[in-house]
Amino acid sequence: MTDYATSVNLQDPLLERPSTETSYITAKSIPISTRYGYVLVTQQGKPDRTPLVTYHDVGYNSATQFHHFFAFNEMAAITDNFTIYHINAPGQEDRANPLPATSVYPSMEELAETVNDVFNHLEIKTAIGFGVGVGANILTRFALKYPSKMYGLILINGVSRGINYFEGFTLKWPTQDMPQTTWTDPLLTYLIWYHLGFETQTAHPDLVQSLRRHLEENVNAKNVIKLLNSFLKRTPIIMERPNEMNKNANPPITLTCTIMHITGFTSPHKDDVIDTNDKCDPTKSSYVEFSDCGGAVLDEQPAKTAEAIRLFLQGLGHISHMSIPKYSIANRVAEQAAENKRRNGSLGRISRRGSAPFDSVDSGLYRRDSQDDDTVGDDYYGHELQLRVDSFDDRNVKL
């Protein structure tokens, strides 16, 4: 049986290619000319399915951020039911040529416009967005400007504020005199903190080394610095939480789609994610926090992230026919219920589509309130399994 530990995998997925080729690992490259330069879009999954559009964080691209994540067994049903389009920011794709020194990199608002150009080129009418960090910021701006084109958003470490004091003091000033072609120790230190946070760096030094080697060996430093400088010059995203006073007379600027905000308990962006969530319509926004995770959600807790995404998509009405993944939290609870009822001689009806309350999940294991498995009765499990997946988007949860 596969066991997902709370720590990161000792292997280095950023520096390795998948050992086998499958329909959802293999990516089709689509170069697209936008008003702010060329972007490379990679397509995964079967064609002519519901579009799911991703956008990566700074220092990553579609291959290093998403391809391995979508190759997990837990994500197989999603890749089978969606056509996934991974957008690479200009100059950020694998083996990208250095951008001209005189070129002006697009701002966050302009990068949001390139997303619209991608939608138009691929003839995407509406889609679900999945952004991490910088990508979450860009997709949020896009969804605000083109609300009809986005009906669901999955945002990991989504930041809507402008640059804060820590970023400005520790990085913005040093980068003004930094050559635009090479890494410096202060910049690498900042990016490692940005992606992992202090606690994860202490707990997982192997992940620190993996990220450092990735930045030094896999990506074009000059191009990444241009994207980073654009992010550091970002303007705040203007949003206002709807309420009874303003939603009718003077409708506020807010996201109209269903949103799921994901972060880790020790993520350096946790406060920003909470702030962004507070600006969203509470009837359409969910907040998910992993209790045993830092900033690198996809690397530290891929199984939990996959299950949260699956439940979110089912809440939107997709893949409702899909059975519970073999090693998911909900499936473990159902198996425990079945085993308990077998021991008591009454199998009864077992809900295979129930979902365990996420408040009771710690470190990837289901925590029982009773110390003796044999003393847990049918009423207990019937209560725990009654939560349906379609109510997922109505709850703020901690994993």
Disulfide bonds with the S-S distance in Angstrom:
none
